[in-house]
Structures are given as structure tokens and as C-alpha cells.
Amino acid sequence: MTPAQLSATVVAALASLVEGGSLTLPDGVPTEVTVERPRQRSHGDYATNVALQLAKKAGTNPRALAEQLAERLRAADGIGAVDVAGPGFLNITVEAGAQGQVAADVVAAGTAYGSTEAFAGEQINLEFVSANPTGPIHIGGVRWAAVGDALGRIFTMTGARVSREYYFNDHGGQIDRFSGSLLAAAHGRPTPEDGYGGAYVDDIARAVVAQRPDVLSLPDDEAQEVFRAVGVDLMFTEIKQSLHDFGVDFDVYFHEDDLHRSGAVDKAVTRLTELGNTYEQDGATWLRTEQFGDDKDRVVIKSDGQGSYLSGDLAYYLDKRSRGFDRCFIMLGADHHGYVGRMMAMCAAFGDTPGVNLEILIGQMVNLVRDGQPLRMSKRAGTVVTIDDLVEAIGVDAARYALARYSTDSNIDLDLDLWASRSNDNPVFTVQYAHARVSSLLRNAADLGVVAASHPDLLVHEKEGELLRALAEFPRVVTSAAELRHPHRVARYLEQLAGTYHRFYDNCRVLPMGDEPAGELHAARLLLVDATRVVLANGLGLLGVSAPERM
């Protein structure tokens, strides 16, 4: 019995009390109730405070309602015992057979186990990374690559339709500076004062010249346009390849320049004007963002007729909404924190709901440490540590897991020596090793001719129960990770599950010894092992990390 199934059982008990006339709920029977695992095992398998939550509305005291519920629950299938504690808490013990059925349910569901309907029908746009095409992706962008992709996988598993989107900043001054830097590098000139340095600039410049040998004979202004067109494309191709090698691919690569060329900016400003949310002052068009919570109004069309930086954001947001997305997520670095207010005001100015139709996630800094010292410089980029540097140091699996393992609200200090190690101190090694160990046991069982089978009533050992309850938690962990936008909850759960499995294995013999014949208990435990394999693999898959069968 999973928490969701137990929740449904409690809801059914409430409904029967209402139908029988012994309970009145003016707001109706809740569609679900919260059940949690108590801290002390002696308090049962699960606990709920639903009686405390509903008693006032029902016109009764919590303990009296709890006693009524307990009586109904004791008669329900799969419930072993129900105790009323304190002012009205319900401590519930599940029958061994009902708890043991979890193993069979997990194996039967396979890769679908953990799926929920929490976000069913939602159309979600996830915009992340979106690094300027002026250099390799730095470590901050790599964090969003890992977290954003994992969040997309988690939303998908909770029923949403997800589109991963990369906003390609190919409009504005940074592109001018990049193309000017390529031009200088190709001619062997010093890097412009506000330009881009690093060996990668020389590499791209040489690649442009290889494609267009005539570029060096062109006047500088014409040559720079060639470096802009060819060089930016080469740089972005390299960025996409690095992300692909990292296991991250996007459904849409949206070009900022298209917004300005297509008239989308004018369309967005017109819409806001029709809503009464713009005004003219000093020859410029302003958006009334202050009335929607920003610290001041913002210029959207400057006095020279050019769009401000915000104008592109207006057009891009409206474009996303017109494509049918209910929720638009933008993932930004810590240096963009001050940008949130104006973006939320923009959302409200369009008549949408900030935090619902638009949500901005801020990721804090990532620091790399090697031999106890901060790692600050890339061999190739010169000024920052890049995605390729990180992968070279610890590999894709460790990099993705390490970056997704921590809340985005916190800074990360990644010890490269630790994450490259094959030890239990390395969290990703611990989880992957658990999967490999489970896979090895299943292979050994096959060699011995032991076949997994469902005998749920036999899984009565304390450590079997702990593992079954841990497996039953996975769907709720996935839903929580989606609702809170916290992929790190999946990683932490997997580490706990690995520990729970090892304790089970140390206390419960799975395979027969010597000439001992395989019995029903061996088969039941083997099914439990297979269920653990499924959940470890599914959880690692949500993080974009492989589940090796041998290590």
C-alpha cells in the first residue's frame, strides 16, 4: 500500500461517514489527505492529522472525529491497526500483505513507476541555460543545464507536456563585441578593450577564415559582418554540441533577433497599450510596471525609436503564451535577481498571474575545488570554468548529479576530487553502486534458477518493511520535487533508498545457500530486490544519470 493508496482509503472512510449521516462536512469530502511516515516506528507505518484539520468544520472535536475514522479504517482492506494518539492523530499500521504488494506493483509498473497526475494537462515552457553565443557555457550555466533538464523530466513524469527552450541572444551589443574580437584575433591584433579573450576566440576565428578565406581581404566593417554571421553560428554549434554531450537537448532554439525582425515587439507594445498599461513621456514609451509591484516604471521603446532590453522580454513572453503555454519558467543566475520584479510586473501588465503563468527560478553560484584550492580558470576560455572543463574533471554522470543534488537557493562548493572518486563519500557513486549491486544479485539469481514471485504476506521482516515503505514513497517524492521545483529531493531520496537497501540486504538473505532449495521467501525477496532496481533506475533517469549494471 502506497501513501496515495492509503490516502484514498482515508478519503473513502470519510465519505462513508458523511453518507451514513454521522459526519457533516460543509465543504465536502476532501479529494485527498496527507499521510506521513512517523518518526518513531512504534507509531505505525503512517500517520495523518486529518481529524484535526476537519473537526472544526464538522462541528466536533478532533479526537471524537479521529475515533470515528479509526473505527471505519480498521475495517478497511489492507489496514492492520489504527490508534488514536494525542488530540486526534491517527497512527496507521498496514497489513504485511498490503505493504508487501508494493514490490509487485513497482515491478509491474516498471519505467512508469513514480508517475503521477499532479500536473496533468499543464503546458509548460522551460527556458534555461540561454547563454550568450559569445563563448563556451560557464559553470553557472552548466548548473541550469543539469537542474533544468531534470526539472523537465520530473514535470513530464507528473503528467505535464514540457517544451525545453533555449533563448538565443543574437541581437545587441554583446554580439558586436564578439564579432569584433574574432576580427581582431584573425588579424593578430590585440583583443578590443571590451571584447572577449581566450583560446576559443582564436579557434573560432580560424574556423571562420577556413570557411571564408576572403574575409581577411575585406574592409573591417564588411569582415566583421562575416565574423558575426559565421562566427556566432560556429560558437552556437559548439554550445549545442557540449550540451548534447552533457545529455541536454532542447525542443526549441528561439532567436532573439527574430522578435525584432518579425514585429513581435510592436505587437507586444500594442497589446499593453490597449490594456492601458503604457504611456508616452520624453519621446519614449513607458510600461506602468510600478503599479504592478516593480520599483519604478520601465522604458520599452526609447526616444530614438529603438526597443529597450525589456522590449524583447515583452515580445518573448507574449509569444510563449500565444503558443499555448500555461506556465512559463525562466531560470536565471544569481546576478539577475534584481530582474525578477520587472518581469513579474510585465506578466501582470498582460493580465496574467505572476508566479503561475510566469515563474522565475534563481540559481546561486557554483565554486569548484581541487586539491583544496578554488578552481577559477579554464584552459580554453581563459576567464571562466566551462561545461567541458567540468565533464573532463568528473564525467557527465557525476557532474549532472552533483549540480542537481543541491537546492538552487544555495551556493555549491564542488570538490572535484570527491566527485571523481569511487568511494561511499561520493553520493553518485553510492547510488549507482547500489543499482549495480542489485543488478548483480539479479544476475546471480538467474544463474541459480531463482525466479522472483509475489508472496506479499511473507515480507514481514523489519528491514523488508522499511524498504517497502521507502519504495512506496517514490511517487510522492517525484510530485514534491515538481511542486517545489526541487530536483535535489530526488537525489537525496535515492541516497536514502540506497542505504535502506543495503541494510535490508545485510539482514535478509535473498538467495539460497549451498544446496538449500529456493523457496517462496527467496522469490518474494527477489521481487523486492527487483523493485528496488526499478526505483533506483527511474530516479537516476529523472536526473539524467545512468544506472549501470556493473561497476
LINVEN-V795835 format. One record per backbone hydrogen bond with DSSP energy under -1.0 kcal/mol. CO is the residue of the C=O (numbers start at 1). NH is the residue of the N-H. Records with the same first field share a line. If there is no record, write none. Layout:
CO=NH / NH
This chain:
2=6
3=7
4=8
5=9
6=10
7=11
8=12
9=13
10=14
11=15
12=16
13=17
14=18
15=19
16=20
17=22 / 23
18=21
25=28
36=47
40=43
41=44
46=92
47=36
48=90
49=53
50=54
51=55
54=58
55=60
61=65
62=66
63=67
64=68
65=69
66=70
67=71
68=72
69=73
70=74
73=76
76=79
78=95
81=93
83=91
85=88 / 89
89=85
90=48
91=83
92=45 / 46
93=80 / 81
95=99
96=100
97=101
99=102
100=103
101=105
102=106
103=107
104=108
105=109
106=110
109=112
110=113
112=115
117=120
119=122
122=161
123=326 / 327
124=163
125=329
126=165
127=331
128=130
132=134
137=387
138=142
139=143
140=144
141=145
142=146
143=147
144=148
145=149
146=150
147=151
148=152
149=153
150=154
151=155
152=156
153=157
154=158
155=160
156=159
157=116
158=119
159=121
161=124
163=126
164=251 / 252
165=128
166=254
168=170 / 256
172=176
173=177
174=178
175=179
176=180
177=181
178=182
179=183
180=184
181=185
182=186
183=187
184=189
185=188
192=195
198=201
199=203
200=204
201=205
202=206
203=207
204=208
205=209
206=210
207=211
208=212
212=215
214=217
215=218
219=223
220=224
221=225
222=226
223=227
224=228
225=229
226=230
227=231
228=232
230=234
231=235
232=236
233=237
234=238
235=239
236=240
237=241
238=242
239=243
240=244
241=245
243=248
244=247
252=166
254=168
255=258
256=259
257=261
258=262
259=265
263=267
264=268
265=269
266=270
267=271
268=272
269=273
270=274
271=275
272=277
273=276
277=288
279=286
281=284
284=281
285=300 / 301
286=279
287=289 / 298
289=292 / 294
290=293
298=287
300=308
301=285
302=305
306=302
310=314
311=315
312=316
313=317
314=318
315=319
316=320
317=321
318=322
319=323
320=325
321=324
327=125
328=359
329=127
330=361
332=363
333=336
334=337
336=339
337=340
339=343
340=344
341=345
342=346
343=347
344=348
345=349
346=350
347=352
348=351
353=356 / 357
357=328
358=355
359=330
361=332
363=334
365=412
367=414
368=375
369=416
370=373
373=370
380=199 / 200
385=139
386=390
387=391
388=392
389=393
390=394
391=395
395=399
396=400
397=401
398=402
399=403
400=404
401=405
407=410
408=364
412=367
414=369
415=419
416=420
418=421
423=426
426=430
427=431
428=432
429=433
430=434
431=435
432=436
433=437
434=438
435=439
436=440
437=441
438=442
439=443
440=444
441=445
442=446
443=447
444=448
445=450
455=458
456=459
458=460
461=465
462=466
463=467
464=468
465=469
466=470
467=471
468=472
471=474
473=477
474=478
475=479
476=480
477=481
478=482
479=483
480=484
481=486
486=489
487=490 / 491
488=492
489=493
490=494
491=495
492=496
493=497
494=498
495=499
496=500
497=501
498=502
499=503
500=504
501=505
502=506
504=508
513=516
519=523
520=524
521=525
522=526
523=453 / 527
524=528
525=529
526=530
527=531
528=532
529=533
530=534
531=535
532=536
533=537
534=538
535=539
536=540
537=541
538=542
540=545
541=544
